[in-house]
Amino acid sequence: MVKETNEQNLKVLSTKEDVVNLRAELKEDIANLRAELKTDIANTKAEIIKWMFLFWIGQLAAFIAIAKYFFGK
């Protein structure tokens, strides 16, 4: 009976080796997520800058058109 209980406990309980392996896996996963997040942030930053320049060019074109209309004559 004790032997059966011990075998059941071994199936459920984790060992120090299990904890060490899990910790290593978690560290690796966190490092991968960090790298992925940095890449996503850099891509988003570049995308925002691109759209900002397009907006500024549109604003400049509109300003030039208005200035030519009022002051070009």
CORQUI-V841507 format. One record per pair of residues at least 12 apart in sequence whose C-alpha atoms are under 6 Angstrom apart, sorted by the first residue. I is the first residue (numbers start at 0). J is the second residue. If there is no record, write none. Layout:
# CORQUI-V841507
I|J  I|J
This chain:
# CORQUI-V841507
none
